[in-house]
Amino acid sequence: MAEHEPIIHSPEHHEHEHSAEHLPKHEQAESQPKHEKAETKPLEDVETLRAKAEHEAKSSKETTPKVTPETDVKQDFMVNKDLKAEAFQRALNRTRKHLSSPERGLSKAIHQPVVDAISGVAEKTIARPTGLLTGAIVALIGSSYVFYSAKHYGWHYNYLIVFILFVGGYVVGLILEIIWFALRHLRPAK
């Protein structure tokens, strides 16, 4: 029989066995010692790195963009009066599809531009909450008194009295609101 050479495990033989040539590429990178990679780039002092970072840093005033009408994203450039009117008309048309024909006709009459303009003026001037509240209270108390008197003394009750009392109470409420507004603005500011 032929004699086999004894296997000698020398350090040279061991390095040859695990050399990077025999390993796949992803294992070749792992097989290199980590201390060799670290030695290729010397570590810098922490204080030096801090000094570099402070030198290159910019303040927030330098990096914050100036807000101008051209760069302000909060402004609605595309929304204008025509677009709003068109959206309003589309909403009305969608709603009118669900209404009956008499309700549809009433909706068309109410939403005419002339009626809308009169309604807009009336809501700012006529429909004052103070006047409405005062008119309702005066109409309730006054008509209750008149109704009681008519029943007690045998008079004929006239339903127009409720309307007259409401209008009178409304006028009184408006006068009270005007007086309150005038007194509040005549006081000196503290």
C-alpha positions as a Markdown table, in Angstrom:
| # | Residue | x | y | z |
|---|---|---|---|---|
| 1 | Met | 0.0 | 0.0 | 0.0 |
| 2 | Ala | 1.1 | 3.4 | -0.7 |
| 3 | Glu | 1.9 | 5.5 | 2.2 |
| 4 | His | 0.0 | 8.7 | 2.6 |
| 5 | Glu | 1.7 | 11.8 | 3.6 |
| 6 | Pro | 0.7 | 13.0 | 7.0 |
| 7 | Ile | -1.5 | 16.1 | 7.1 |
| 8 | Ile | 0.2 | 18.9 | 8.8 |
| 9 | His | -1.9 | 21.6 | 10.2 |
| 10 | Ser | 0.4 | 24.6 | 10.0 |
| 11 | Pro | -0.8 | 28.2 | 10.2 |
| 12 | Glu | 0.2 | 28.7 | 6.5 |
| 13 | His | -1.8 | 25.6 | 5.5 |
| 14 | His | -4.8 | 26.9 | 7.5 |
| 15 | Glu | -4.7 | 30.3 | 5.9 |
| 16 | His | -4.5 | 28.7 | 2.5 |
| 17 | Glu | -7.6 | 26.6 | 3.2 |
| 18 | His | -9.7 | 29.6 | 4.2 |
| 19 | Ser | -8.4 | 32.1 | 1.6 |
| 20 | Ala | -10.9 | 34.4 | -0.1 |
| 21 | Glu | -10.3 | 32.8 | -3.4 |
| 22 | His | -12.3 | 29.7 | -2.6 |
| 23 | Leu | -15.3 | 31.5 | -0.9 |
| 24 | Pro | -18.3 | 33.1 | -2.6 |
| 25 | Lys | -18.3 | 36.9 | -3.0 |
| 26 | His | -20.6 | 37.7 | 0.0 |
| 27 | Glu | -18.5 | 35.5 | 2.2 |
| 28 | Gln | -15.2 | 37.0 | 0.9 |
| 29 | Ala | -16.2 | 40.4 | 2.4 |
| 30 | Glu | -17.1 | 38.8 | 5.7 |
| 31 | Ser | -13.9 | 36.8 | 5.8 |
| 32 | Gln | -11.7 | 39.9 | 5.9 |
| 33 | Pro | -10.9 | 40.9 | 9.4 |
| 34 | Lys | -12.8 | 43.9 | 10.7 |
| 35 | His | -9.7 | 45.5 | 12.1 |
| 36 | Glu | -8.2 | 45.9 | 8.6 |
| 37 | Lys | -11.3 | 47.9 | 7.5 |
| 38 | Ala | -11.1 | 50.2 | 10.5 |
| 39 | Glu | -7.4 | 50.8 | 10.0 |
| 40 | Thr | -7.9 | 52.1 | 6.5 |
| 41 | Lys | -9.7 | 55.2 | 7.7 |
| 42 | Pro | -8.3 | 56.8 | 10.8 |
| 43 | Leu | -10.8 | 57.8 | 13.5 |
| 44 | Glu | -11.2 | 61.6 | 14.0 |
| 45 | Asp | -11.4 | 63.2 | 17.4 |
| 46 | Val | -15.0 | 63.8 | 18.6 |
| 47 | Glu | -14.2 | 67.4 | 19.4 |
| 48 | Thr | -13.0 | 67.9 | 15.8 |
| 49 | Leu | -16.2 | 66.4 | 14.5 |
| 50 | Arg | -18.3 | 68.7 | 16.7 |
| 51 | Ala | -16.4 | 71.7 | 15.6 |
| 52 | Lys | -17.0 | 70.8 | 11.9 |
| 53 | Ala | -20.7 | 70.3 | 12.5 |
| 54 | Glu | -21.1 | 73.6 | 14.3 |
| 55 | His | -19.1 | 75.4 | 11.5 |
| 56 | Glu | -21.3 | 73.9 | 8.7 |
| 57 | Ala | -24.6 | 74.2 | 10.6 |
| 58 | Lys | -27.1 | 77.0 | 9.6 |
| 59 | Ser | -29.5 | 78.8 | 11.8 |
| 60 | Ser | -33.2 | 78.3 | 11.3 |
| 61 | Lys | -33.5 | 82.0 | 10.2 |
| 62 | Glu | -31.2 | 81.3 | 7.3 |
| 63 | Thr | -33.0 | 78.1 | 6.2 |
| 64 | Thr | -36.7 | 79.2 | 6.7 |
| 65 | Pro | -38.0 | 80.5 | 3.4 |
| 66 | Lys | -39.6 | 83.9 | 3.3 |
| 67 | Val | -43.4 | 83.8 | 2.9 |
| 68 | Thr | -44.6 | 85.9 | 0.0 |
| 69 | Pro | -48.0 | 85.8 | -1.8 |
| 70 | Glu | -46.3 | 83.7 | -4.5 |
| 71 | Thr | -45.0 | 81.1 | -2.1 |
| 72 | Asp | -47.9 | 81.1 | 0.4 |
| 73 | Val | -49.7 | 77.8 | -0.1 |
| 74 | Lys | -52.5 | 78.8 | 2.2 |
| 75 | Gln | -54.0 | 81.1 | -0.5 |
| 76 | Asp | -56.6 | 79.7 | -2.7 |
| 77 | Phe | -55.5 | 80.8 | -6.2 |
| 78 | Met | -57.9 | 78.6 | -8.1 |
| 79 | Val | -61.1 | 79.4 | -6.1 |
| 80 | Asn | -62.9 | 82.5 | -7.3 |
| 81 | Lys | -66.4 | 83.9 | -7.4 |
| 82 | Asp | -67.3 | 82.2 | -10.7 |
| 83 | Leu | -66.2 | 78.8 | -9.4 |
| 84 | Lys | -68.1 | 79.2 | -6.2 |
| 85 | Ala | -71.3 | 80.2 | -8.1 |
| 86 | Glu | -70.9 | 77.2 | -10.4 |
| 87 | Ala | -70.5 | 74.8 | -7.4 |
| 88 | Phe | -73.6 | 76.3 | -5.8 |
| 89 | Gln | -75.6 | 75.8 | -9.0 |
| 90 | Arg | -74.5 | 72.2 | -9.2 |
| 91 | Ala | -75.5 | 71.6 | -5.6 |
| 92 | Leu | -78.9 | 73.1 | -6.2 |
| 93 | Asn | -79.5 | 71.0 | -9.3 |
| 94 | Arg | -78.5 | 67.8 | -7.5 |
| 95 | Thr | -80.8 | 68.7 | -4.6 |
| 96 | Arg | -83.7 | 69.6 | -6.9 |
| 97 | Lys | -83.6 | 66.2 | -8.6 |
| 98 | His | -84.9 | 64.7 | -5.3 |
| 99 | Leu | -87.7 | 67.2 | -4.9 |
| 100 | Ser | -91.3 | 67.0 | -6.2 |
| 101 | Ser | -92.3 | 69.3 | -9.0 |
| 102 | Pro | -94.0 | 71.9 | -6.8 |
| 103 | Glu | -91.1 | 72.0 | -4.4 |
| 104 | Arg | -88.7 | 72.2 | -7.4 |
| 105 | Gly | -90.6 | 75.3 | -8.7 |
| 106 | Leu | -90.5 | 76.9 | -5.3 |
| 107 | Ser | -86.8 | 76.3 | -5.1 |
| 108 | Lys | -86.2 | 77.9 | -8.5 |
| 109 | Ala | -88.3 | 80.9 | -7.4 |
| 110 | Ile | -86.5 | 81.3 | -4.1 |
| 111 | His | -83.0 | 81.0 | -5.4 |
| 112 | Gln | -83.4 | 83.7 | -8.1 |
| 113 | Pro | -80.6 | 86.3 | -7.8 |
| 114 | Val | -83.0 | 89.1 | -6.9 |
| 115 | Val | -84.6 | 87.1 | -4.1 |
| 116 | Asp | -81.2 | 86.1 | -2.8 |
| 117 | Ala | -80.0 | 89.7 | -2.7 |
| 118 | Ile | -83.1 | 90.9 | -0.8 |
| 119 | Ser | -82.8 | 87.9 | 1.6 |
| 120 | Gly | -79.1 | 88.8 | 2.2 |
| 121 | Val | -79.9 | 92.4 | 3.0 |
| 122 | Ala | -82.9 | 91.3 | 5.2 |
| 123 | Glu | -80.8 | 88.8 | 7.2 |
| 124 | Lys | -78.3 | 91.5 | 8.2 |
| 125 | Thr | -80.9 | 94.2 | 9.0 |
| 126 | Ile | -84.4 | 92.9 | 9.7 |
| 127 | Ala | -83.8 | 89.5 | 11.3 |
| 128 | Arg | -82.2 | 90.8 | 14.5 |
| 129 | Pro | -82.2 | 88.2 | 17.3 |
| 130 | Thr | -83.0 | 90.8 | 19.9 |
| 131 | Gly | -86.0 | 92.2 | 18.0 |
| 132 | Leu | -87.3 | 88.7 | 17.2 |
| 133 | Leu | -87.0 | 87.6 | 20.9 |
| 134 | Thr | -88.6 | 90.7 | 22.3 |
| 135 | Gly | -91.4 | 90.6 | 19.7 |
| 136 | Ala | -92.1 | 87.0 | 20.5 |
| 137 | Ile | -92.2 | 87.6 | 24.3 |
| 138 | Val | -94.4 | 90.7 | 23.9 |
| 139 | Ala | -96.8 | 88.8 | 21.5 |
| 140 | Leu | -97.0 | 85.8 | 23.9 |
| 141 | Ile | -97.7 | 87.9 | 27.0 |
| 142 | Gly | -99.9 | 90.4 | 25.3 |
| 143 | Ser | -102.0 | 87.9 | 23.4 |
| 144 | Ser | -102.5 | 85.8 | 26.5 |
| 145 | Tyr | -103.8 | 88.9 | 28.4 |
| 146 | Val | -106.1 | 89.9 | 25.5 |
| 147 | Phe | -107.4 | 86.3 | 25.2 |
| 148 | Tyr | -108.0 | 86.1 | 28.9 |
| 149 | Ser | -109.8 | 89.5 | 28.9 |
| 150 | Ala | -111.9 | 88.4 | 25.9 |
| 151 | Lys | -113.0 | 85.2 | 27.6 |
| 152 | His | -113.7 | 86.9 | 30.9 |
| 153 | Tyr | -115.6 | 89.9 | 29.6 |
| 154 | Gly | -117.2 | 88.2 | 26.6 |
| 155 | Trp | -115.4 | 90.2 | 23.9 |
| 156 | His | -114.7 | 88.8 | 20.4 |
| 157 | Tyr | -111.0 | 87.8 | 20.1 |
| 158 | Asn | -109.3 | 89.3 | 17.0 |
| 159 | Tyr | -106.3 | 87.2 | 15.8 |
| 160 | Leu | -104.7 | 90.2 | 14.2 |
| 161 | Ile | -103.7 | 91.3 | 17.7 |
| 162 | Val | -100.9 | 88.7 | 17.8 |
| 163 | Phe | -99.3 | 90.2 | 14.7 |
| 164 | Ile | -99.6 | 93.7 | 16.0 |
| 165 | Leu | -98.1 | 92.8 | 19.3 |
| 166 | Phe | -95.2 | 91.0 | 17.6 |
| 167 | Val | -94.4 | 94.0 | 15.4 |
| 168 | Gly | -94.6 | 96.3 | 18.4 |
| 169 | Gly | -92.3 | 94.1 | 20.5 |
| 170 | Tyr | -89.9 | 93.8 | 17.6 |
| 171 | Val | -89.6 | 97.6 | 17.4 |
| 172 | Val | -89.1 | 97.9 | 21.1 |
| 173 | Gly | -86.4 | 95.2 | 20.9 |
| 174 | Leu | -84.6 | 97.1 | 18.1 |
| 175 | Ile | -84.7 | 100.3 | 20.1 |
| 176 | Leu | -83.3 | 98.6 | 23.2 |
| 177 | Glu | -80.5 | 97.1 | 21.0 |
| 178 | Ile | -79.6 | 100.4 | 19.5 |
| 179 | Ile | -79.5 | 102.1 | 23.0 |
| 180 | Trp | -77.3 | 99.2 | 24.3 |
| 181 | Phe | -75.0 | 99.5 | 21.4 |
| 182 | Ala | -74.7 | 103.3 | 21.8 |
| 183 | Leu | -74.0 | 103.1 | 25.5 |
| 184 | Arg | -71.4 | 100.4 | 25.1 |
| 185 | His | -69.4 | 102.4 | 22.5 |
| 186 | Leu | -69.6 | 105.6 | 24.4 |
| 187 | Arg | -67.9 | 104.2 | 27.5 |
| 188 | Pro | -64.2 | 105.2 | 27.6 |
| 189 | Ala | -61.8 | 102.3 | 27.0 |
| 190 | Lys | -59.9 | 101.1 | 30.1 |
